[in-house]
Amino acid sequence: MQPKDLPVWRSLLFVPVNVDRFVDKAHTRGADAIQLDLEDSIPPGEKDAARARVQEAAKKVARGGADVVVRINRPWRLALKDLEATISPLVQAVALPKVDSGDHVRMIDEVVSELERERGMEVGTTKFIAMVETAPAFFRAAEIAAASPRVVALTLGAEDFALSVGMLPEPEGLLYPQIHIVIAARAAGILPLGFVGTVAEYRDMEALRATIRRSRRLGFMGASAIHPDQVRVLNEEFRPTEEEVAHARRVIAAYEEAQAAGRGAITVDGQMVDIPIVERARQVLKRHEAILRREAQARAGGDPV
């Protein structure tokens, strides 16, 4: 499988597209991506008015260099209207809620391809975040993750999933489902997004920090935020620490020196180093460099990375 060119999305801040004060300030929040919401935060009677706001909102929220994601609705008649209002060069990705199969993804892919052609866009430009939120879909997570080249991220909608399986959205019950999502995403070469917990509890920032730190160690690379205060924690915790970067550099330097000298076994910081450890060090540096590029682009106020 060819590796995908994946975005850097440590934090994806939800913003209801119909609330001007949130839209106007979104670009100042420091999120890697802004998720304009057409789904849960929009009452049924306001869906049409919300769609009419998407393109102007996309311009506003991208001013700080963030990628723009639009979360559409699940029912097909609503989803089609949402896609008509969403697909444009201003929107980098669409979040697909309650995906139930690979065929579901492929059907949306077909619609998006038609819209891109009509609008003079290169087919394939718009990426997908696939959201697994039901018990039946859970067992198709790997199929969903690999359903289309557009899919760059997979996430578990913890609240809806917990409701679907009859559990409370607590870490104990969500650990196995979330790890399953990480593995399915990694198998498809895409981003695992989320954390072991629920976004509903957002006021205790130190508890959130501990949760995100643990979740990064479990393989997650970013997560959604429902409140601006969460963004800083996600950005800080979903990145390698200075110590991890320094250790990775020492590992790679020692390995390359040993290779040049014809030596096999090496030790760095008291740890035996073999090929998986070297590869993990390379991944740490690659991630670190990608985040630095993202942050530099955001500071420059240029096009999203």
Secondary structure by P-SEA (a helix, b strand, c coil): ccccccccccbbbbbccccaaaaaacccccccbbbbcccccccccaaaaaaaaaaaaaaaaaccbbbbbbbbbccaaaaaaaaaacccccccbbbbcccccaaaaaaaaaaaaaaaaaaccccccbbbbbbbccaaaaaaaaaaaaccccccccccaaaaaaaaaccccccccaaaaaaaaaaaaaaaccccccccccccccccaaaaaaaaaaaaaacccccccccccaaaaaaaaacccaaaaaaaaaaaaaaaaaaaacccccccccccccaaaaaaaaaaaaaaaaaaaaaaaaaaccccc
